[in-house]
Amino acid sequence: MHGSENVPKKGAVLFAVNHPNGLLDPLVVATHSPRISHFLVRAAVFKKPLVKKFLATLNLMPIYRIRDGRNELSKNTAVFNECFEILKNKQALMIFPEGSHDKRRTIRPISKGFTRIVFGALEKYPTLKIQIVPVGLTYQKAGDYPSKIALHFGKPILANDYFNQKTPLDLKQIDLLKKAVRGQLKKLSVHISADENYEKTLQTAHKHHVDFTQVQLLNKALEKNTFTALKKEKNLLLPLYYLLAANSILPLLVWRIIRKKIDEIEFIDTFRFALMMTIFPIFYLLQTSLVWVFWSAEIAIYYLLISLVLGLIYTKTAPTPAE
């Protein structure tokens, strides 16, 4: 994590985050941000009533897009008004201004939706000061386990500098703010231009076994179109992985079944995280109980602690699988 000192400790803050990896993105930023945030995520995940109630407890709010149906777009008015109040109360709000998730290593054009929230809040509350903090997320290899993540908080952008209370809002103000945010995001995460050379550039980077989490170094290499070849990392902890797999055979079988049904690679990490927070703990507790029954409480406690520690060691130290 880099740049956490850039996050204002007080006042209205809007985190503008790139979106390469589904619902895991807000979780990564939220667990590393010094400010508790409210989140705007795509409305599709709110379809089931129970899920909607659960997500609401996590400060998640739906944002409706044209693909959700034209009739649904009107619901954004209430959501935007709620966002205005969050900012007015000098809280933090997190949005994904690209509008959708995409694993490609490029910062896509910024949508106008986030400017509607920013300028709408300033129109409603003229004395309000809003700081926009661009946040860059870069995964070494989204969808694989384990995978390193680089998180960069950018310099705050004062939204008021792009808004003139005395004149009607125009496209120039909107475009200038979008340009400022996108400009920082391109420096805070790995950005390969989405042109006809994108795939060729990406393949070259993979051949050199680059570390995508070294964001600044890699972006400089991309500008010069020169890469420093790194040795392919060997997974010296592979025996530990097989030991962990043998110790977690049932939840891993469940994961394999679920994994095959996931259509979008951007949601693989999201579902894996959910499984690790639910089925894996239940399985370990049941297995610990069996050890307790057939051996002793002391051995059961040692078994549980060793299982958790070995899992943590592998997650934190094993290299990300190669492309």
TAPE-V697848 format. One record per residue. N is the residue number from 1. RES is the residue in one small letter. SS is DSSP state (H for helix, E for strand, C for the rest). Layout:
BEGIN
n->N res->RES ss->SS
n->N res->RES ss->SS
END
This chain:
BEGIN
n->1 res->m ss->C
n->2 res->h ss->E
n->3 res->g ss->C
n->4 res->s ss->H
n->5 res->e ss->H
n->6 res->n ss->H
n->7 res->v ss->C
n->8 res->p ss->C
n->9 res->k ss->C
n->10 res->k ss->C
n->11 res->g ss->C
n->12 res->a ss->E
n->13 res->v ss->E
n->14 res->l ss->E
n->15 res->f ss->E
n->16 res->a ss->E
n->17 res->v ss->E
n->18 res->n ss->C
n->19 res->h ss->C
n->20 res->p ss->C
n->21 res->n ss->C
n->22 res->g ss->C
n->23 res->l ss->C
n->24 res->l ss->H
n->25 res->d ss->H
n->26 res->p ss->H
n->27 res->l ss->H
n->28 res->v ss->H
n->29 res->v ss->H
n->30 res->a ss->H
n->31 res->t ss->H
n->32 res->h ss->H
n->33 res->s ss->C
n->34 res->p ss->C
n->35 res->r ss->C
n->36 res->i ss->C
n->37 res->s ss->E
n->38 res->h ss->E
n->39 res->f ss->E
n->40 res->l ss->E
n->41 res->v ss->E
n->42 res->r ss->E
n->43 res->a ss->H
n->44 res->a ss->H
n->45 res->v ss->H
n->46 res->f ss->H
n->47 res->k ss->C
n->48 res->k ss->C
n->49 res->p ss->H
n->50 res->l ss->H
n->51 res->v ss->H
n->52 res->k ss->H
n->53 res->k ss->H
n->54 res->f ss->H
n->55 res->l ss->H
n->56 res->a ss->H
n->57 res->t ss->H
n->58 res->l ss->C
n->59 res->n ss->C
n->60 res->l ss->E
n->61 res->m ss->E
n->62 res->p ss->E
n->63 res->i ss->E
n->64 res->y ss->C
n->65 res->r ss->C
n->66 res->i ss->H
n->67 res->r ss->H
n->68 res->d ss->H
n->69 res->g ss->C
n->70 res->r ss->H
n->71 res->n ss->H
n->72 res->e ss->H
n->73 res->l ss->H
n->74 res->s ss->H
n->75 res->k ss->H
n->76 res->n ss->H
n->77 res->t ss->H
n->78 res->a ss->H
n->79 res->v ss->H
n->80 res->f ss->H
n->81 res->n ss->H
n->82 res->e ss->H
n->83 res->c ss->H
n->84 res->f ss->H
n->85 res->e ss->H
n->86 res->i ss->H
n->87 res->l ss->H
n->88 res->k ss->H
n->89 res->n ss->C
n->90 res->k ss->C
n->91 res->q ss->C
n->92 res->a ss->E
n->93 res->l ss->E
n->94 res->m ss->E
n->95 res->i ss->E
n->96 res->f ss->C
n->97 res->p ss->C
n->98 res->e ss->C
n->99 res->g ss->C
n->100 res->s ss->C
n->101 res->h ss->C
n->102 res->d ss->C
n->103 res->k ss->C
n->104 res->r ss->C
n->105 res->r ss->C
n->106 res->t ss->C
n->107 res->i ss->C
n->108 res->r ss->C
n->109 res->p ss->C
n->110 res->i ss->C
n->111 res->s ss->C
n->112 res->k ss->C
n->113 res->g ss->H
n->114 res->f ss->H
n->115 res->t ss->H
n->116 res->r ss->H
n->117 res->i ss->H
n->118 res->v ss->H
n->119 res->f ss->H
n->120 res->g ss->H
n->121 res->a ss->H
n->122 res->l ss->H
n->123 res->e ss->H
n->124 res->k ss->H
n->125 res->y ss->C
n->126 res->p ss->C
n->127 res->t ss->C
n->128 res->l ss->C
n->129 res->k ss->C
n->130 res->i ss->E
n->131 res->q ss->E
n->132 res->i ss->E
n->133 res->v ss->E
n->134 res->p ss->E
n->135 res->v ss->E
n->136 res->g ss->E
n->137 res->l ss->E
n->138 res->t ss->E
n->139 res->y ss->E
n->140 res->q ss->C
n->141 res->k ss->C
n->142 res->a ss->C
n->143 res->g ss->C
n->144 res->d ss->C
n->145 res->y ss->C
n->146 res->p ss->C
n->147 res->s ss->C
n->148 res->k ss->C
n->149 res->i ss->E
n->150 res->a ss->E
n->151 res->l ss->E
n->152 res->h ss->E
n->153 res->f ss->E
n->154 res->g ss->E
n->155 res->k ss->E
n->156 res->p ss->E
n->157 res->i ss->E
n->158 res->l ss->E
n->159 res->a ss->H
n->160 res->n ss->H
n->161 res->d ss->H
n->162 res->y ss->H
n->163 res->f ss->C
n->164 res->n ss->C
n->165 res->q ss->C
n->166 res->k ss->C
n->167 res->t ss->C
n->168 res->p ss->C
n->169 res->l ss->C
n->170 res->d ss->C
n->171 res->l ss->H
n->172 res->k ss->H
n->173 res->q ss->H
n->174 res->i ss->H
n->175 res->d ss->H
n->176 res->l ss->H
n->177 res->l ss->H
n->178 res->k ss->H
n->179 res->k ss->H
n->180 res->a ss->H
n->181 res->v ss->H
n->182 res->r ss->H
n->183 res->g ss->H
n->184 res->q ss->H
n->185 res->l ss->H
n->186 res->k ss->H
n->187 res->k ss->H
n->188 res->l ss->H
n->189 res->s ss->C
n->190 res->v ss->C
n->191 res->h ss->C
n->192 res->i ss->C
n->193 res->s ss->C
n->194 res->a ss->C
n->195 res->d ss->C
n->196 res->e ss->C
n->197 res->n ss->C
n->198 res->y ss->H
n->199 res->e ss->H
n->200 res->k ss->H
n->201 res->t ss->H
n->202 res->l ss->H
n->203 res->q ss->H
n->204 res->t ss->H
n->205 res->a ss->H
n->206 res->h ss->H
n->207 res->k ss->H
n->208 res->h ss->C
n->209 res->h ss->C
n->210 res->v ss->C
n->211 res->d ss->C
n->212 res->f ss->C
n->213 res->t ss->C
n->214 res->q ss->C
n->215 res->v ss->H
n->216 res->q ss->H
n->217 res->l ss->H
n->218 res->l ss->H
n->219 res->n ss->H
n->220 res->k ss->H
n->221 res->a ss->H
n->222 res->l ss->H
n->223 res->e ss->H
n->224 res->k ss->H
n->225 res->n ss->C
n->226 res->t ss->C
n->227 res->f ss->C
n->228 res->t ss->C
n->229 res->a ss->C
n->230 res->l ss->C
n->231 res->k ss->C
n->232 res->k ss->C
n->233 res->e ss->C
n->234 res->k ss->C
n->235 res->n ss->C
n->236 res->l ss->C
n->237 res->l ss->C
n->238 res->l ss->H
n->239 res->p ss->H
n->240 res->l ss->H
n->241 res->y ss->H
n->242 res->y ss->H
n->243 res->l ss->H
n->244 res->l ss->H
n->245 res->a ss->H
n->246 res->a ss->H
n->247 res->n ss->H
n->248 res->s ss->C
n->249 res->i ss->H
n->250 res->l ss->H
n->251 res->p ss->H
n->252 res->l ss->H
n->253 res->l ss->H
n->254 res->v ss->H
n->255 res->w ss->H
n->256 res->r ss->H
n->257 res->i ss->H
n->258 res->i ss->H
n->259 res->r ss->H
n->260 res->k ss->H
n->261 res->k ss->C
n->262 res->i ss->C
n->263 res->d ss->C
n->264 res->e ss->C
n->265 res->i ss->H
n->266 res->e ss->H
n->267 res->f ss->H
n->268 res->i ss->H
n->269 res->d ss->H
n->270 res->t ss->H
n->271 res->f ss->H
n->272 res->r ss->H
n->273 res->f ss->H
n->274 res->a ss->H
n->275 res->l ss->H
n->276 res->m ss->H
n->277 res->m ss->H
n->278 res->t ss->C
n->279 res->i ss->H
n->280 res->f ss->H
n->281 res->p ss->H
n->282 res->i ss->H
n->283 res->f ss->H
n->284 res->y ss->H
n->285 res->l ss->H
n->286 res->l ss->H
n->287 res->q ss->H
n->288 res->t ss->H
n->289 res->s ss->H
n->290 res->l ss->H
n->291 res->v ss->H
n->292 res->w ss->H
n->293 res->v ss->H
n->294 res->f ss->H
n->295 res->w ss->C
n->296 res->s ss->C
n->297 res->a ss->H
n->298 res->e ss->H
n->299 res->i ss->H
n->300 res->a ss->H
n->301 res->i ss->H
n->302 res->y ss->H
n->303 res->y ss->H
n->304 res->l ss->H
n->305 res->l ss->H
n->306 res->i ss->H
n->307 res->s ss->H
n->308 res->l ss->H
n->309 res->v ss->H
n->310 res->l ss->H
n->311 res->g ss->H
n->312 res->l ss->H
n->313 res->i ss->H
n->314 res->y ss->H
n->315 res->t ss->H
n->316 res->k ss->H
n->317 res->t ss->H
n->318 res->a ss->C
n->319 res->p ss->C
n->320 res->t ss->C
n->321 res->p ss->C
n->322 res->a ss->C
n->323 res->e ss->C
END
